[in-house]
Amino acid sequence: MRQDNTYTLIFLGAVALASSLILALASQLLKDRQDLLRQADMKRNILIAAGFMECYSDAAEARREMGSGVCKDVHLYYERHMRALLLDHLGNAVDELETRPELIDPAREAEKPKEKRRFPVFLRIDEIDGREAITAYCVPIYGKGLWSSLYGYLALESDLDTVRGLSFYRQGETPGLGAEIQSRWFQDEFKGKKILDANGKLVSITVLKGKADPASPLAAHQVDGISGATLTTKGVTELLMKSLSMYEPYFNMIRRGGAAYDRR
């Protein structure tokens, strides 16, 4: 009996080892494709925020598109129309060739000492009257919702005040409630809203508990909330202010007439 158990244990151990080796090999073989899909998803959401593409109408549409071979087109379009920069906490551009700006995790950066943090910014470049011009500034936004961390991108027009677009690409909120932050109708509400008050001070955008009053003097800085998702939308309000505040040194430099990037 003991001998039979020994054989069984040896057999199970061999099966477990073989399974582990197969899984490890499959993971390694698929790593490049997984990295490509991840980068394509990030770049597509940057393009959505910058106004080049429409956001997904639902999660099923996202899965269909990302599995349909569109990744190559996203990479090409991104490289043609966007320029990525890395900034330090003072808003100065830094040159770190080994770092991919679109893959920087804002949550991990927040854990680093202030002087070691890096802030990516993505510039939409269009040709106007035969010359290159920056028509939008896109930055990552990150914060906490009710159940999960929320990740997205917010793009501003060249005036660094008006919202060009917004895209949330990762969240784990309640389906039908907080998860609606990733829906097209919610993200479209932010287009045209203002982040600065009449004195040029950053006030960001507030997601209300109910409906915004178009007649209110604050309407330019407010969007409608999501019914039953008060804590999630409160998290969106907080993360917008926090994320935009990190870029104020860079934005203020441009507002004062400084160059957005080195054109050499």
C-alpha positions as CSV (number, residue, x, y, z in Angstrom):
1,M,0.0,0.0,0.0
2,R,2.8,2.4,0.9
3,Q,4.6,1.5,-2.3
4,D,1.4,2.3,-4.3
5,N,1.1,5.7,-2.6
6,T,4.7,6.4,-3.5
7,Y,4.2,5.8,-7.2
8,T,1.0,7.9,-7.1
9,L,2.8,10.8,-5.5
10,I,5.7,10.5,-7.9
11,F,3.3,10.5,-10.8
12,L,1.3,13.5,-9.5
13,G,4.6,15.4,-8.9
14,A,5.8,14.7,-12.5
15,V,2.4,15.8,-13.9
16,A,2.6,19.0,-11.8
17,L,6.1,19.7,-12.9
18,A,5.3,19.1,-16.6
19,S,2.3,21.4,-16.3
20,S,4.3,24.1,-14.7
21,L,6.9,23.9,-17.5
22,I,4.3,24.1,-20.2
23,L,2.6,27.1,-18.6
24,A,5.9,28.8,-18.1
25,L,6.9,28.2,-21.8
26,A,3.5,29.4,-23.0
27,S,3.7,32.5,-20.9
28,Q,7.1,33.3,-22.3
29,L,6.1,32.6,-25.9
30,L,3.0,34.9,-25.5
31,K,4.8,37.6,-23.7
32,D,5.6,39.7,-26.8
33,R,2.0,39.5,-28.0
34,Q,0.7,40.4,-24.6
35,D,3.0,43.4,-24.4
36,L,1.9,44.4,-27.9
37,L,-1.8,44.2,-26.9
38,R,-1.1,46.1,-23.7
39,Q,0.7,48.9,-25.5
40,A,-2.0,49.0,-28.2
41,D,-4.7,49.4,-25.6
42,M,-2.9,52.2,-23.8
43,K,-2.1,54.0,-27.1
44,R,-5.7,53.6,-28.3
45,N,-7.0,55.2,-25.1
46,I,-4.5,58.1,-25.5
47,L,-5.8,58.5,-29.1
48,I,-9.4,58.5,-27.8
49,A,-8.7,61.2,-25.2
50,A,-6.8,63.3,-27.8
51,G,-9.8,63.2,-30.1
52,F,-8.6,60.8,-32.9
53,M,-10.9,57.9,-32.1
54,E,-14.3,57.2,-30.5
55,C,-14.3,55.3,-27.3
56,Y,-15.8,51.8,-27.1
57,S,-19.5,51.6,-26.5
58,D,-19.0,48.7,-24.2
59,A,-16.5,46.1,-23.0
60,A,-17.5,43.5,-25.6
61,E,-16.7,46.0,-28.4
62,A,-13.3,46.6,-26.8
63,R,-12.5,42.9,-26.8
64,R,-13.6,42.4,-30.4
65,E,-11.5,45.3,-31.7
66,M,-8.4,44.4,-29.7
67,G,-8.6,40.9,-31.0
68,S,-9.3,41.8,-34.6
69,G,-5.7,42.7,-35.7
70,V,-6.3,46.5,-35.2
71,C,-3.2,46.7,-32.9
72,K,-0.8,47.3,-35.8
73,D,-2.9,50.3,-37.0
74,V,-3.1,51.8,-33.5
75,H,0.7,51.7,-33.2
76,L,1.2,53.3,-36.6
77,Y,-1.4,56.0,-36.0
78,Y,0.1,56.7,-32.5
79,E,3.6,57.1,-33.8
80,R,2.4,59.3,-36.7
81,H,0.3,61.7,-34.6
82,M,1.5,61.7,-31.0
83,R,4.7,62.7,-29.3
84,A,5.5,61.5,-25.8
85,L,7.6,63.3,-23.2
86,L,8.7,62.5,-19.6
87,L,8.7,65.2,-17.0
88,D,10.1,65.5,-13.5
89,H,8.1,66.8,-10.5
90,L,9.1,70.4,-11.5
91,G,7.7,70.1,-15.0
92,N,11.1,69.8,-16.7
93,A,11.6,67.4,-19.6
94,V,13.9,64.5,-18.8
95,D,15.6,62.2,-21.3
96,E,15.3,58.6,-20.4
97,L,15.4,56.6,-23.6
98,E,14.9,53.2,-21.8
99,T,11.5,54.3,-20.4
100,R,8.3,53.9,-22.4
101,P,6.1,56.8,-21.3
102,E,2.8,55.1,-22.2
103,L,3.8,52.1,-19.9
104,I,4.5,54.2,-16.8
105,D,2.2,53.2,-13.9
106,P,1.1,56.3,-12.0
107,A,0.4,54.3,-8.8
108,R,4.1,53.1,-8.7
109,E,5.4,56.5,-9.5
110,A,3.5,57.9,-6.5
111,E,5.4,55.5,-4.2
112,K,8.8,56.9,-5.3
113,P,10.5,59.9,-3.7
114,K,9.3,63.1,-5.3
115,E,12.6,63.8,-7.1
116,K,12.5,60.4,-8.8
117,R,9.0,60.5,-10.1
118,R,8.3,60.7,-13.8
119,F,5.2,62.2,-15.4
120,P,4.4,61.2,-19.0
121,V,2.6,63.7,-21.2
122,F,1.4,63.0,-24.8
123,L,1.2,65.8,-27.3
124,R,-1.1,65.7,-30.3
125,I,0.7,67.1,-33.3
126,D,-1.2,68.4,-36.3
127,E,0.0,70.2,-39.4
128,I,-1.5,73.7,-39.6
129,D,-0.6,76.1,-42.4
130,G,2.3,73.8,-43.3
131,R,3.8,73.8,-39.8
132,E,3.6,71.3,-36.9
133,A,1.4,72.5,-34.0
134,I,0.4,71.0,-30.7
135,T,-3.4,70.8,-30.7
136,A,-3.8,68.8,-27.5
137,Y,-2.0,67.7,-24.3
138,C,-2.9,64.3,-22.9
139,V,-2.0,63.2,-19.4
140,P,-2.7,60.0,-17.4
141,I,-5.2,60.2,-14.6
142,Y,-5.2,57.8,-11.6
143,G,-7.0,57.4,-8.3
144,K,-9.3,55.3,-6.2
145,G,-13.0,54.5,-6.8
146,L,-15.3,52.5,-4.5
147,W,-13.8,49.0,-5.1
148,S,-10.8,49.5,-7.3
149,S,-8.1,51.8,-8.7
150,L,-9.2,53.9,-11.7
151,Y,-6.9,54.5,-14.7
152,G,-7.5,56.8,-17.6
153,Y,-6.3,59.7,-19.8
154,L,-7.5,63.3,-20.0
155,A,-6.6,65.5,-22.9
156,L,-6.7,69.3,-22.9
157,E,-7.0,71.6,-25.9
158,S,-4.0,73.9,-26.8
159,D,-5.4,76.5,-24.4
160,L,-4.6,74.1,-21.5
161,D,-8.0,74.8,-20.1
162,T,-10.7,73.2,-22.3
163,V,-11.1,69.4,-22.1
164,R,-10.6,67.7,-25.5
165,G,-11.5,64.2,-24.3
166,L,-11.3,61.7,-21.5
167,S,-10.9,57.9,-21.5
168,F,-11.0,55.4,-18.6
169,Y,-9.4,52.1,-19.6
170,R,-9.1,50.2,-16.3
171,Q,-11.5,49.9,-13.4
172,G,-13.2,47.3,-11.2
173,E,-16.3,49.1,-10.1
174,T,-19.9,47.7,-9.9
175,P,-21.3,46.8,-13.3
176,G,-24.2,49.1,-14.2
177,L,-23.2,51.6,-11.5
178,G,-19.7,52.8,-11.0
179,A,-18.4,50.9,-14.0
180,E,-20.4,53.4,-16.1
181,I,-17.4,55.7,-15.9
182,Q,-16.0,53.7,-18.7
183,S,-19.1,54.2,-20.9
184,R,-19.2,56.5,-23.9
185,W,-22.0,58.7,-22.6
186,F,-20.2,59.5,-19.3
187,Q,-16.8,60.2,-20.9
188,D,-18.4,62.4,-23.6
189,E,-19.8,64.7,-20.8
190,F,-16.3,66.0,-20.1
191,K,-15.7,67.4,-23.6
192,G,-15.6,71.2,-23.6
193,K,-15.5,71.5,-19.8
194,K,-13.0,73.9,-18.3
195,I,-10.4,73.2,-15.6
196,L,-9.5,76.8,-14.8
197,D,-11.6,79.5,-13.2
198,A,-11.9,83.1,-14.3
199,N,-8.6,83.9,-12.5
200,G,-6.7,81.1,-14.1
201,K,-6.7,79.0,-11.0
202,L,-7.0,75.2,-11.3
203,V,-10.4,74.1,-10.1
204,S,-10.6,70.9,-12.2
205,I,-14.0,69.3,-12.9
206,T,-16.5,68.0,-10.4
207,V,-18.8,65.0,-11.0
208,L,-22.0,65.9,-9.3
209,K,-24.3,63.6,-7.3
210,G,-27.2,64.6,-9.5
211,K,-27.6,66.7,-12.7
212,A,-25.6,69.8,-13.5
213,D,-27.5,73.1,-13.9
214,P,-26.6,74.6,-17.3
215,A,-27.5,78.1,-15.8
216,S,-25.1,77.8,-13.0
217,P,-21.9,79.8,-13.2
218,L,-20.1,76.6,-12.2
219,A,-21.6,74.6,-15.0
220,A,-18.4,74.8,-17.1
221,H,-16.6,72.8,-14.4
222,Q,-19.3,70.2,-13.7
223,V,-20.7,67.0,-15.2
224,D,-23.7,64.9,-14.4
225,G,-23.2,62.1,-11.9
226,I,-24.1,58.4,-12.1
227,S,-27.1,57.3,-10.2
228,G,-26.2,54.9,-7.4
229,A,-22.4,55.4,-7.8
230,T,-21.8,58.4,-5.5
231,L,-18.5,57.1,-4.1
232,T,-17.1,56.1,-7.5
233,T,-17.9,59.5,-9.0
234,K,-16.4,61.2,-5.9
235,G,-13.2,59.3,-6.6
236,V,-13.3,60.6,-10.2
237,T,-13.6,64.2,-8.9
238,E,-10.6,63.7,-6.6
239,L,-8.4,61.9,-9.0
240,L,-8.9,64.6,-11.7
241,M,-7.8,67.4,-9.3
242,K,-4.9,65.3,-8.0
243,S,-3.7,64.3,-11.4
244,L,-4.0,67.7,-13.0
245,S,-2.2,69.3,-10.1
246,M,0.9,67.2,-10.8
247,Y,1.1,68.7,-14.3
248,E,0.5,72.4,-13.3
249,P,4.3,73.2,-13.2
250,Y,4.6,72.1,-16.8
251,F,1.3,73.7,-17.9
252,N,2.1,77.0,-16.2
253,M,5.4,77.1,-17.9
254,I,3.7,76.8,-21.3
255,R,1.0,79.3,-20.3
256,R,3.8,81.8,-19.6
257,G,5.2,81.3,-23.1
258,G,7.6,78.5,-22.6
259,A,8.2,75.7,-25.2
260,A,6.2,72.5,-24.7
261,Y,9.2,70.4,-26.0
262,D,12.6,70.8,-27.6
263,R,11.9,71.1,-31.4
264,R,15.5,70.5,-32.4
